[in-house]
Structures are given as C-alpha cells and as structure tokens.
Amino acid sequence: MLYNAEISAGSLMLVESRRIARLLLTHPDRVTWFDTLKYDNILQKKSPATARRQARLIRNRLETLDELGWQMVADGEQEIALQILLAAAIKHSRLLGDFMRDVVAGHLRRLEHTLSPANWDAFLADCAQRDSIVGTWSPSTQAKLLQVVLRMLAEARYLESTRNLQLTPPMLHPEVLRYLQARSETAVLAAMELKQ
C-alpha cells in the first residue's frame, strides 16, 4: 500500500507537536505516555479519543526523525519547527510528498501561482492508478484530506492562505537544510524545495 488517509487526523499542529516532542525526549515508557496524555491532558483536548488520535499521528510523524529533530521541534524558532514538522509529515505520508512534488512543483515550473481544488481531484485520480486503495476513499475523506494538506501548506508558508491558495514557496531555513542534507533525505528535500 503506497498511500493511506491517516494524515486526515491533523495538520502540522505546532503547539501539540512541541509538547509531544518534549515528552518523547524524556523517552517515556508506555504507562507514562498514556498517563501524560490522559491525566495531564498535555494536548488540551476535551475528548480523550481526539487526544489519543492526534497524539498517535504526531508521534508517528516525529518517530521518522531522530532526537535532534525532536529538539528542533520542541525548542526551535517557529519557522524551523514548522519546516521540520513538514519534513516529518512528508516522510510519514507519501500522499503529501507526492502532492508537493507532482502538483505544487509542477505549478511553479509552469509559472502557475494558484492551486485549485480540481488539482486535488486530478492528483487523487493519478494516485488511484498507483494504489487502488485511493479509489475506495469516500468523497468526505477526500475532501478532509485536501483540507488538511492545504492547511499544512499554509502553516509552512507554501500557501498564502487556505482561502486564496496563492503559492508562496519559502526558502528552507539553513538549519533545516543542514539537518536534512546530513541525513541524506533527498526525497524530502526534493518535495520541500519543490523539485521534481
């Protein structure tokens, strides 16, 4: 299976990701992990189910990084933390990485500076050719995925906003660039630098 819809559980979630990164840096055992989520409610969610779902997604993303990556998320300036979180999300979700490489980079190469929801539909049709699971996703799942991907791109400053979908690709922060290059993350760098 190339693709999954797990990304729909949340965007980059900077505040929550910083809290989870700080917790992971303490190397919590299973009991401490669940107690911190449930009793300390570090994600500040009303519903324990929402807290568990978001914490699982954030942890799965952060576990694609090493401790230095966690440190950059936990204590780095906002731009650095968001770019590292985007890198982790790309590593965790091929759907996001492929969208950035195939659609966003393609737009910029053709000097088209605005995305459209129709781009998402065409992209998912292409994905369904590579992985039949995509064709089984309901319209509401597809719409939720688009909403989350656009929010991530806006949070990481690749889009002006989720309303006008104007592309504003940022320069990667030198620390983020060094971190990814030192770990030979060429696919992630290609997605983030919008190279095909």
Order of alpha helices (4+ residues) and beta strands (2+ residues): alpha-alpha-alpha-alpha-alpha-alpha-alpha-alpha-alpha-alpha-alpha
